[in-house]
């Protein structure tokens, strides 16, 4: 069977790049029709980091950005650098001669000017497929939840509550290593970095009629800018359905390593999911009058017996499947986050940033 050869290049050599390298190297264990992958080049701002990354993870060479974009053999680019340079990197690679697809980590950009510029780039390069790094959409339980929700069995949405909580930034040594993420939204902060995942999922369920109605933030440290949200809470309204709800994000929730949770309530039922139990979700129907737990396991298609279907899927398993969809285009009714989805999320992140700025002004925090 003939399979395309993916010739991949990374822009970025940090922690998230390691996860992507792992996922690419793991595809062949899960999917018989996974493409052949050649790890061609890695570029980053620091020569030592890209050289070390290339050697450790099997890339043919490390190079600067100018040399990277001049390589006509690369057909697949992963943009994995700091948030503030995502747009600049996309603009740099979009015209590469052999380019077929781009995996763009979130958030896609930092301001409204870049949002407009990306829309123009996409319009001028319609043959380049761009997928955005919202891997929670590929979690096994979330995929089944979305399918149940779209069936209409739960009725019209009424209200929702989403949370994405971390605790790592309570430690100063961790904050010192993540200074680039402590800028204010829409470039950085908890809402841009974590909240964008929740906004992505909410758009997948409810559509693009959402708007931000209010926001607040809390938490401060002497070494963190006052305009960087360590905890933020936003209220949203869906103009299409009239549903409303809240979304909170935190980097300073004591006792929480990493928690992503979703609650959606409708006229005829409800859904609940927590990353504490990643291979299941709960649903309620008015007809049954009771909550039921739905086990999902590793319910990916095409089916894989590695390691087995009943093994809990985990965070990296969803990323591996996201890569399979990205490289093959073989979506099995998944919600695939394309660049238009990424821009819709970014619009809400920008609206949240404006509301957070108003909140800080009203409480005299700036």
N, C-alpha and C positions, 0 to 999 in steps of 0.2 A: 504494500500500500504506500503510495507516494504521500509524503508529508512535507510541508513547508519547513525550511530551516529558519529559525528565528536567530538573528544576529543582534544581540542586545548590548546596549550601553547604559551605564548608570551615571547620572549627574548627582553627586552626593555620596558620601562614604561614612555616614553616621549610623546610629542605632537602627533607624527604620530601614536603612539600606541593607543591613544584615538580615532583617526579616524578609526582605524581598529576595535576596540571594538564596536564602534557605528555601523559600517557596518555589523559586524557579528550579532549583536542584531537586526538589521533592516531587514535581509534577509527574515524572516518569513512573514513580512508585504507585500512584493512584489512578492514572489514566493511560489506557493502552494506546490511545490516539493522540497523546501529548506530542507536540512538535519537537523536533530536534532543536536544541538551544546551544548557541555558541556565545559565551561571555566574552565580548570583544574588548570593551574599553570602560574605564571608570575615570571620572573627572571630579575634582572638588577644589575648593579654594586653597587647600594646604597640600603641598607636594608630598610630605611625609605620610599624611593620612591616606591619600589616594593610592600611594605606592604600597603601603602596608595592606590596605583593603584588597587591592588587586592580587597581591601575592597570596593572601590568606584564603580568598574565596574563588580563586581560579580564573580571574580575568586575564586576557592576553596581555594587556598593557594598561598603564596609568598615563594620563596626559592632561594638559590644560584644556580649557573650554574651546579655544580656537582650533586646536588640533582635533578635538572631539567632533566638532560640527563639520569639519572638512572631510571626515571619513564617509565616503559614499557607500560603503558596504553595510553600515549599520541601518537596520530597518525597524528597530524597536528601541525606544528610549524611555527610561524611567527617570522622572524628575523628582528627586528625593532630598533636595537641599533645604535650607531654612525657609520658613514661610515667606519672608519678605522678598525672596528672589525667584519664587516660582514663576511669576509672569515673565521676568527677564529671561529665564532659562527656556520657557516655552517659546518665546519670540525668537530666541537664538537657534533653536533646533527645527522649527516648523518648516523651514525651507530646505532641510537636508535632502539631498538628491534621492537617496534610497529609502527615505522614511515612509513607513506604512502606519505606524501606531505609536501613541504616547500614553504612558501611565503617569498621571499627574497626581502627586500627593496633595491632600487638602491642607489648608484652604488654598483655593486656586490662585488667589491674588490678595492684594492688600488695600485697594481703594477703588472708588467708582471709575476713575479714569482707566485703571487696568482692566476692570470688568468690561468696559466698552471696547478697549483695545483687543481683548481676547475674543469677544464676539466678532470683531472684524477679521481677526486671524482665522477663525473657524470658517467664516463665510468665504474667505479667499482660498482656503485649503480644504474643501469638502471631502476629499478622498482620504484624509488622515483621520483615523479613528482615535478618539481620546476617551480614556476611562479614568475616573477620579477615584482616589483611594478611600472610599467609604466601605470598608470591608465588613462592617456589622450587617450590611444588607445581605451578605452571603452567609451569615450564621444560619445553621440548619433550622433552629427554632424560629428565627425571625422570618425566614422564607416561608415556612408553613403558616405562621401567623398572618403574614401579608396575603397569602392565598385565601385563607379563611375570611379575612376582612373584605377582600375584593369580591368574594362570592355574594355579599349583600345579606347574608344570613343574620348578621348582628344588627342590621338596621342603620339608621342615620346616626352619625357621631354626635355626641353631646359635649363631652369634655375629656381632657387628657392630662397626664402628668408624666414627665420624663426626667430622669436624673442620670448624670455621669459624674461620679465622685472619685477623687484621688486623695492621697494623704502625703505623697512624697515631698511636696514643697514645704512641709513643716520643718524639714531639715535644711539648715543653712548650706551644708556642703552640696546638697542636691540643687538648691537655688543657684549656687555659684556656677554649677555646670550647665545651667539652662537659662542663662541670661537673655539669650535671643528670643526666648518664649515669654519673657516678662514685660514685653512692650504692650501698650494698650490695644484693645480691639479697634479695628477689624484685623490688624496684623498679628497680634498675639493675645495673651491673656487666656483665661480658662474658657471663655465663651467661644473664641475663635478656634482654639486648639482642641477642646473637648466637646463643647456645645455644638460644633458643626456636625459631629456624628449624629447627635440627637435630632438636629434640624433636618439632616438628610433623611433619617428614618421617618420623621413626621411628614415631610413632603411626599415620600413614597406612599404613605398611607392616605394622606388627605389631599394631596395635590399642591398646586402652586398659588392657591388663593390666600395664603397665610400672610399676616403682617404682625409686627411687634407693637404692642400697645403701651408697655411700660417696662422698666428694668431697675434693678438695684444691685449694689455690690457691697461686699464687706471683706474684712481681713486686711491686715497691713503689717509690714516688717520694715525696719529702718533701711534695709538694703534693697527694697522693692519700691519701684515708682508708685506713687499714690494713684495714678491713673491706670494701673494694671490691675485687672480684676482677678483676685485669688478665689473668691466665691462670687458668683453672679446668679441672679434669678430674673427671668423674663416672663412676661405674660404675652400670650399670642391669641389672635382671633382668626378664624377661618371664614372668609367672606363667602365661600361657596356653600358651606353647610350651616354656618352659624355656630359651629363648635368653638369652644375656648378652652384655654388651659395654661399650664406653666411648664417651664423647662429650667432646671437648675444645674449648674456646673460648679465643681469645686476642686481645688488642688490642696486643700487644707482640712479635709474631713478626717479627724482623728479616728483611728480604729478601722478605717476603710483602706484596703490596699488598692482595689480597683473595682468599682461597681457601676454597672450600666443597667438601668431598669426602665421599664415602659409600662404604663397603664393607659388603656383606651376604653372609654365607656360610650355605649351607643344605646338607642332606644330599646333594642331587643337583645342586648348582650354586652359582653365586655371581654377584654384580653389583658393578661398580665405576663410579663417576662422579666427575669432577672439573670444577669450573668453569673450569679452564684450557682444557678442550675442551667448551664448553657445548652443542655440537650433536651430541654422541655419547656413548655409554656402552659399557662392555664387559661381556660375560656369558660364563660358563663353564657347560657342562653335562657331567655325568659320561658321558652317552651319546656325545658327540662327543670328549671328552677334550682339548678345546682351548678357549682363549679366543678370542672373536670380538668385533670392533668393530662396533657398530650406529650408523650415521649417521642422524640424525633431521631435521636441517635445521629449518625453520619449519613443523612438521607440524600446524598448528592447523586446526580446523574451526569455522565454515565456511572453506573454502579461500580463501586470498588470494594474488593474484599480485603483491602489493606488498610489498617491492620484487621478491622472487621466492621460491619455496619453498626454494631451495638456499642462501639467504643465512643465515649464522650468526644465531641468534635473539637472543642477548644478554639482559642483565638487564631492560632496559626492555620488551622484547617480551613477556616473561612477565607483567609488570605490566599491559600493555595488554590481554592476554587475560583476566587476572583481572578487569579492569574490565568487559569484555564479558560475562563470566559473571555478574558482580554486577548489572549493569544490565538484562540481558535474562532471566536465569534459564535460559538455554539451554545447560545443561551437556551436553557430548558425552562422557559417561562419565568426566569429570574427578573427582578428589577435591576437593570444595569445602569449604574450612575455615570452617564455620559457628561460631556462638558456643559451642556445646557442645564443639567441637574446641578453640577458644581457651581455654576453661576447663580442659579436660584438659591442655593444654600448661602452663597456669598452675599447676596442681596440681603438676606435676613440677618446675617452676621453684621453687616454694615448698619442695618437699622437698629440692631441691638446696641452697637457701639455708640450710635447717636443718642439712644435713650440712656445708656450708662453715663455718657458725658453730661446730659441734663441732670441726672441724679446726683453726680458729683458736684455739679454747680449748685444745686438746691441745698445740698448739705455742706457746702463750703469746703469740699475736699480738694479743690484746686483753686 
